[in-house]
Amino acid sequence: MPVWLREFSWRQTGSAVYLSLPLRGVRVTAANIFCTDQYLKVSIPPFLFEAMLYAPIDDTNSTAKIGNGIIFFTLYKKEAAMWESLTLANANKEKLQSLRENAVLKAHEKAKEETEAKKVTKQEHKKYALEATMKLEEAERKRIEDLKEKERQKVTEELELWRKQQKDAEKQKRVQKEGKLHEKVEQLKENKKEKMNKTRIPDEGTSKTRPKPTKGCHGSYGMFSENLKEEQLPAPRSAATIKINFTSRVFPTALRESRIAEEEEWLRKQAEARRTISADLSELEDLKEDEKNPDWLKDKGNKMFATGNYLAAVNAYNLAVRLNNKLPLLYLNRAACHLKLRNLHKAIEDSSKALELLTPLVPDNENARVKAYVRRGTAFCQLELYTEGLQDYEAALKIDPKNRTIEKDAEKIRHLIQGTMQDS
C-alpha cells in the first residue's frame, strides 16, 4: 500500500517552477519519475507523489536533480505567468482520472514517435553506409577498368609498332630483292653480249675465205647460199648444271597434299610439351613417365574432387596446368574446387581463364561455357556482387535457355538485388 507524500515545498518565477520533494533513506532512479506537460508522478515504494499541475510545462527541457535525500525539480512553464497554486484546485476524481489517462496516452505517443524517429535515423544511416559502400565499389571497379584500358592501349601501341617494323623490314627485303634481280638481269645481258661477240668473230673469218659464186654455175650457187644461211645461225647454248635443294619435311606426305599451318602448330605444341616435361620440376621427380601427362593428372583431380578431398584435387590441377596451360577443363575443374574451399577470387580467375580458352564458340563447348558462367556467377554472388553474378547467370541462360535450375537461381538473385535497392 503506497504512502502519499504530502510534504513538499515549491516556489516559482514567471518562467519556471522549483519543486523540492524530500525522500530520506530511499534510492531514486530515473525509472521512478513520470512526467508529461501537465502531470507529474514519482513512484518510489513505499512512497508515492502525484500532482496535476496548474498549467502546462515544457516536459522536454524540465529537469530533476537527486541528492542528499531530496529530488529537486525545475519545471519550465510553456506560458510565462504566475500560478495561483502548484496543482489544480477543486478537481474531482473523474477529471483526475481523465488527466492521468491523457498523460499516459501522450507518453505512449511520444515514445512511439521517438521509436519511429530512431528507426528512420537508423535507416538513413544504413542507406548512407550502403551508398558509401556502393561508391567505393564503383570507384574500385572504375580503377580496374582504367587499368585494363591502359593495358589495352599499351598492347595496341606495341602491336602497331611491331606491325610498322614488320612492314619496314618487308619493304627493305623487297628493295634488296629488286636490287639483286636487277643485278642478275644486267649480268645476263652482259653474258649474252659476250656470247654474241664470240659467235660473230669466226663468222667474219669464214666470210673472207669463202669462194665467190660464178654466174654460170647456178647449182653451185644455190648450194653455197644454203651453207651461208646455216653459218649465220647462232651458236648452241653452253651446257650447265642446275642444283635443286629440297626442304626437309617431318611428315611423309607431299607438300601439295599437306596442311602446313596445322602441321607447324602441332610440331610447336609437341616441342612445348617436351620442354615442359623435361623441365626440372620437383613435383615430377616421383612420377612415372606415363603419369607426367596433363590428362592423367586431370582424371586424378576429378577422383579427388568426387571423394571431397578438394585440396588434393587443387594440387593435381595445379601440376596439370604447369604441364599444359591451354586446357580449359583444368581451369574449370579447379574453379569448382576453389568454390568448395571458399577461395572466391581464385574461382573467378579460373572461370574467366576457362572462358578465354573456350574459343571459338561452338556447340561442342556449350556445356563447359555454361559451367564456367555459373561458377563465376556463384562466386560473385557469394562476394555480394549480385549485379555481376546476375550477368553471368543471364549469359549462361542465353547458351542453355531450357535449364530451369539456372533460371531459378537467376530469379533469386534478381529478388536479392530488388530487396537491397528497397532497403537502400
Secondary structure, DSSP 8 states (H G I E B T S, - for coil): --EE----EEEE-SSEEEEEEE-TT----GGGEEE-SSEEEEEETTEEEEEEBSS-B-TTT-EEEEETTEEEEEEEBSS----S-SB-SS--HHHHHHHHHHHHHHHHHHHHHHHHHHHHHHHHHHHHHHHHHHHHHHHHHHHHHHHHHHHHHHHHHHHHHHHHHHHHHHHHHHHHHHHHHHHHHHHHHHHHHHHHHHHHHHHHHHHHHS----SS-HHHHHHHHHHHHHHTS----------------SSSS-GGGS-HHHHHHHHHHHHHHHHHHHS--GGGTTS-TTTS-HHHHHHHHHHHHHTT-HHHHHHHHHHHHHH-TT-HHHHHHHHHHHHHTT-HHHHHHHHHHHHHHS-S--GGGHHHHHHHHHHHHHHHHHTT-HHHHHHHHHHHHHH-TT-HHHHHHHHHHHHHHHHHHHH-
